[in-house]
Amino acid sequence: MDVENLKYVVGRAEQGQPAIIRFFTAVDERSVQSFNDEFLWLQDYVKPSKIIVMINSEGGSVLYGMSTFSIIRSCPIEVDCVIEGIAASMGSIIWAAGDNLFMHDYSLLMIHNPFNCKIEDADPSVKQTVEAFRSQLATIYTKRFGLAKEKVEAIMNGEGDADGTFFSAKEAVKAGFLPAENVIKTSKKVRDKVKSQLEGVEDAASMRDIMSSVSAEIEENKLLEALEAIRNRKDNSQIQEPHKMENHETFNFDAVCAKLGLAKDTPTTAIDARIAELINTEATLKTVQGELAETKIKLKGKEAELANVQSELKETKDSLQVYKDAEQKAREAEILAVVDAAIEAGKIEASAKDAWVTMAQSNFDTVKATLASIQAREKITEEIAKDPENVSHIEDTMKDVDAQMKQAIKDHLGEVKFEKFD
């Protein structure tokens, strides 16, 4: 660590004097490592009379942020934690680590469950770890602020679909997170500016950036005056004594080690390695979940396409069936016409109609050709009977025969009367 180029320590740090260190960033591996190194440098080498931690953070990793909480809680030097802008998620846990807690009147406090995800959807190993951290965070809020477990859980869960609960300085006082006298007053101009710039902003990181710009515009001497007032307060320890955690009530890493499947005396390096493994697993899980969601969307698209194809296939089958039915009726009519024509032509007997129809249904072309090849029978008698000329000729012939018979009888027998048959 280059003590000539410190990133988080503000101003000159001297032994026996209050020192200021800022945490104005997200909680991640790099920021936590740098902050922790500089904090421990103040604690172990500079040895100030008090360490003031100015916080403006949207939060981040529970796994890394908890190490900062543990370092602050274990510090033998009195620590004041001040919300300079926003202390959200793990930022609120780092804030809660202080012996004395303060907020600016424009600041925001946000508390929610760790990981900001539905734990029931998580991988079993991740779920177990999240449950361990969530339980420990709830314990920190409960013991640090003297709040009922049910109230803390309600705050962490948030109302409706909200992700946790936001508190203004006034609301934080009402909820019991700090006394009213620990709210640092600023000008109406500053408060109005913060309110105006935060309007419509929901992302915690964006809120942090806005708060940082506001903080940068506050005159340095006024900020130092406010900090000096904090440094010199004689009643700090008495103000928050009812809610102050004992130093031995630090974060229970034994419980976390147990949840991680590690022994109680596991070295920090091994814990860090396991945590890194879980972080990688979480990242992989998110990637897999994203790919799964994408695959599900594609599957839905394919299912929709399949449904459309099936619908079109059904319509085609229905249309084809109508065509087949019409074709079948036309073929049956054609078969009957061919067979009836053969019967009419005297080619086959009427009694054989059903047999010929059955044969035609299985092999129409052959039956049609066969019937066409059969010689038709001539209906001579009927033709004669229906011919008027033939009928007249027959009647004349019968009259001549009748006359001849009468004459013959007369010649041999004389006059004989006959009854005429009509």
C-alpha angles and dihedrals in degrees: 000000000000105000090191091062106039115172102197107026111091122217127330117343115207135177113262093014129098113267128206126215126176132213101194101155146064119292107253139131097276098043093045093048092051094044093047092050093051093043091052089046089057092045100045104029110022095034099196123191090246137001117222114200113201110200131200107153138137089210126236135174116035089196095059098030092059091065089059090049090051093048093051093046091050094048112120089208120080111262127204116196118202127188101224094176121340131348106193131169108331088005087068091051092052088049091050090056092074123101089225124029129208139173134193112239090247095046127111131220120199126186126184144143118292124267093016092241139111102267093204088065095051129103110271094245092048091044091056092051093046090052090053093051094043090053092048093047090051088051091051093052092044097050097034095053101026092239128152115260092238092053092049092049091050090051092048093047095046126206121297111327093343118128100234124306134299121213130194115211090264092049091047090055091049091049091053101251095124139352120264093247089062092065109103111223122226133180122284088242091061093044093049092048093052092046092050095048094045094051109120093003113127103162112097093212091055089049089053092053091050091049091049092054091049092048091050091055094054109101111259094230092052091050091049090048090055091048091047089055089054093047095051099045109124096194099056095108093046094048096061101025094113091057100035117119118225114247092245089059092079123141111303103239090171089068091048091048089052091051089048090053092246132129120257092248094049111143118251091244090059091048090050090050092051091047090049089050091053091047090052089047090051091050091047090048091052090050092049091046089051091050090046091051090049091048091049090052091050090047090052088052092051091047089053090049091048091049090052092049091048090050091050090046091053091049090049092048091049091050091046091050091053089051092047092049091050091046091050092051091049091050092049090050090049092049092051091047093053094045094044090050090053091051091047090051091052092244094125136015119259089235089065093056097103092049092051091046091052092049091048092053091062099034111014099165093054093047091047092051092046094051090047090055095054114100112241117236117240115235097215100163092051092046091052093047092053095047108098092204093055091048092053091047092052092049091051091048091051091051092053092049090049092051093048092051092050092052093049092051092047091052093053105029107020125231111356122173118221129195108238115230116215 
